Amino acid sequence: MKKLLVLCSLFLISLACLLTPPQKAAATSSVDQYCSNTNLETYESIHRNGTDYRQAFTPTQNRINNIAVKVGGNGISGTAILRVYTAPTGTDNPVLRSDRNFSNLNSPVSWYFNDFGNVELTPDTTYYLSLMSSVDYLYWYTAAAESCTSAGTAYLNGSQQGYKFDYATFGYSETTAPSQESASTSTSTTSTEILGTTSSSIARPTNLTAKYSNNDKGVALNWAASTTSDIDGYKIFRSKTYSGAASKIATTGKGKTAYVDQDIIAGETYYYQIRAYKGNSQSISSNIENVTVPADTAPAKPVNFKVVDKTYNMLTVIWRKNADPNVSSYTITLYNGNDKIRSKEIPATAQLYSFFDLDSGTLYKIELTAKNSKNISSSPAVSVGFTQLPETVERFIDLTRGVAAIVVIGLLLILAVSTLKHYRKK
């Protein structure tokens, strides 16, 4: 009977494997507006210094980080110039501009322009996407209205047309961008929690020390543990003055009496105090210690840095904007193993970046550093991500997985029947 129970358990596990669909990562940065057409016979020829073609679109997100356009040609080479304007005509003050060189362009392709980093847009406001070329006969493919999400149409020299161009905008809303979930025993936070009500039943931590550490690139805090044994941990508070309002910057477990504050700004003075806590109750504060961060200190390492979206040829990362006003730019670098694939300097206002034209089913490492006006760079934040396999490969894997499960189920049924016959004979 025990053998029969084991066989039934294996049968149920195999059935669950067969019925459970593969899980896909949820996307945060995604297509906002687009037009797409499978008929590649309709297009407009973009000429050097010629007609001003534009495509109107109305974003629903407040950040735009990438734009794609579907183009083609007849063996041409040159430079494509993409701009976004706030009006259907005129060439003054584009919201963004990005150039792309091409060589021997023949077949229709979707080009991703991601050289401009992230640009802030006003949702529900109409913008105009312009594409120009340094040579004649760059084809910009057009689409029917029913294949588009955007309400805008194409414009020719400021005059509205009855068709739309093939394009896509990628964006996100800053207020809905996800925060990093820490897996360590110390968790940084952007909480505005302030000093709470104290309880005499919890002994305070003592002997707090604070000093800047070159090795850790932050303020190293150490303290003596509370003598109350059943506390939940410690809350670390920071303020700009001795008697100023202190806000919680981190928590630690009760067995951890050290913390490094790396979210700091060169030249600033910070005041620290520690409280033990249990549930909603807190001890009184430890002694207060202050540290002035050296003026030549590197910027804080970017935080909340992680992959939030992926396809078979794209990875998107997001991070929290550095609070240091002296940060002038970020450098983002893509690695495949130890090989550097590409690196780019992006604006200090950026909080999201996408890499395109990647290999499918590949593990990449991404590093992000902040650089200040003195050309001093932070230590790198690191994130990793797998690109997905193409859908055809995923379907093959799913099919193979299903067939394997069916074979296992069949074998288990045969064994189960044999076992039942064996017990009946007994």
Buried (B, 14 or more C-beta within 10 A) or exposed (E): EEEBEEBEEBBEBBBEBBEEEEEEEEEBBBBBBBBBBEEEEEBBBBBEEEEBBBBBBBBEBBBBBBBBBBBBBEEBEBEBBBBBBBBBEEEEEBBBBBEBEBEEBEEBBBBBBBBBBBBEBEEEEBBBBBBBBBBBBBBBBBBBEEBBBBEBBBBEEEEEBEBBBBBBBBBBBBEEBEEBEEEEEBBBBEEEEEBEEBBEEBBBBEEBBBEBBEEEBBBBBBBBBBEBEEBBBBBBBBBEEEEEEBBBBBBBBBEBBEBBBBBBBBEEEBBBBBBBBBEEBBBBBBBBBBBEBEEEBBBBBBBBBBBBBBBBBBBBBBBBBBEBEBBBBBBBBBBEEEEEBEEBEBEBBBBBBBBBEBEBEBEBBBBBBBBBEBEBBBBBBBBEBBBBBBEEEBEEEEEEBEEEBEEBBEBBEEBBEEBEEEEEEE
